[in-house]
Amino acid sequence: MATRQKLLMEEMGRMTADEFHIADKTPLVIVADEIRSLNNIGSLFRTADAFRLEALIICGTSGTPPHPEIHKTALGAEYSVAWRQAPSTLEVTRQLKADGYTVLALEQARGSVALQDLRVEPGKRYALVIGNEVRGVAQEVVDEADTCVEIPQFGTKHSLNVSVSTGIAIWEIAKQLIISK
């Protein structure tokens, strides 16, 4: 029977924050639409770091760094991931579209595409809009999105935690953009 030994931090070959800043990024931006929980914001930073995303745009009244609750979950990823705060998710969405991004809203909506059926193209840039923990992505933003993406669920609850659903969606998108190349 083979023995499995957990890797030490030094063995993982992770880049430094300085190396992260100059490294090529996955062509994906996360747009956080009115996220209430500072722990969720921290988790978004950590996930954005893990997949080396272009940026995190935090919209509306969502909390921003520096904040101890964000740092507790982000574990310093708020220093590596490019981010900015914007007052309006709708304005950010419109600007990203004008800049050539395909905007995906992670939302349960009529005509949405199941995550496993979503096809993204290497060489294109994407923005994934994620919504408020209770209300989801604002309807005006859903209206502006190029596509709505939905994660199929099989239990009794109608939604997943926003940071969990974002991680699932990022994994599928990153798999197609950078991992399966």
JOZI-V597424 format. One record per residue. RES is the residue in one small letter. PHI is phi as a letter, one per 20 degrees, with the letter a starting at -180 (* if undefined). NEAR is the number of other ideal C-beta (glycine too) atoms within 8 Angstrom. Layout:
res = <RES	RES>
phi = <PHI	PHI>
near = <NEAR	NEAR>
//
This chain:
res = <m	a	t	r	q	k	l	l	m	e	e	m	g	r	m	t	a	d	e	f	h	i	a	d	k	t	p	l	v	i	v	a	d	e	i	r	s	l	n	n	i	g	s	l	f	r	t	a	d	a	f	r	l	e	a	l	i	i	c	g	t	s	g	t	p	p	h	p	e	i	h	k	t	a	l	g	a	e	y	s	v	a	w	r	q	a	p	s	t	l	e	v	t	r	q	l	k	a	d	g	y	t	v	l	a	l	e	q	a	r	g	s	v	a	l	q	d	l	r	v	e	p	g	k	r	y	a	l	v	i	g	n	e	v	r	g	v	a	q	e	v	v	d	e	a	d	t	c	v	e	i	p	q	f	g	t	k	h	s	l	n	v	s	v	s	t	g	i	a	i	w	e	i	a	k	q	l	i	i	s	k>
phi = <*	f	e	d	d	g	f	e	g	f	e	e	m	f	e	f	f	f	f	g	f	e	f	f	d	f	f	b	d	d	d	e	e	l	f	e	e	f	f	f	f	g	f	f	f	f	f	f	f	g	d	l	f	g	a	c	d	d	d	m	e	g	f	c	f	e	b	g	f	f	f	g	e	f	l	n	f	f	e	e	e	f	b	b	d	c	f	c	f	f	f	f	f	f	f	f	f	f	e	n	e	e	e	d	e	e	b	e	b	g	n	f	d	f	g	f	e	f	c	d	d	g	n	e	d	c	c	d	e	d	d	g	g	d	e	m	f	g	g	f	f	g	f	e	f	f	b	d	d	c	e	f	c	c	d	e	e	e	b	d	g	f	f	f	f	f	f	f	f	f	g	f	f	f	g	e	e	c	e	e	g>
near = <2	3	4	4	4	4	6	6	6	4	6	7	3	5	6	6	9	6	8	11	8	5	8	3	7	10	9	15	14	15	14	13	14	13	15	8	8	10	11	14	17	17	13	15	17	12	12	14	13	6	11	9	14	9	11	13	13	13	14	8	3	12	9	9	9	5	9	5	10	17	13	9	14	15	8	8	12	13	6	9	12	7	12	7	9	10	6	8	15	10	9	12	15	9	8	12	11	6	7	5	10	10	14	16	14	15	13	8	9	3	4	11	9	10	12	6	6	13	5	10	5	8	4	8	11	14	14	15	16	15	15	12	9	5	6	9	15	13	6	7	15	12	6	10	13	6	11	14	15	12	11	7	8	3	4	2	6	4	7	9	7	13	11	8	13	15	10	11	15	15	9	11	14	12	9	11	13	8	7	5	5>
//
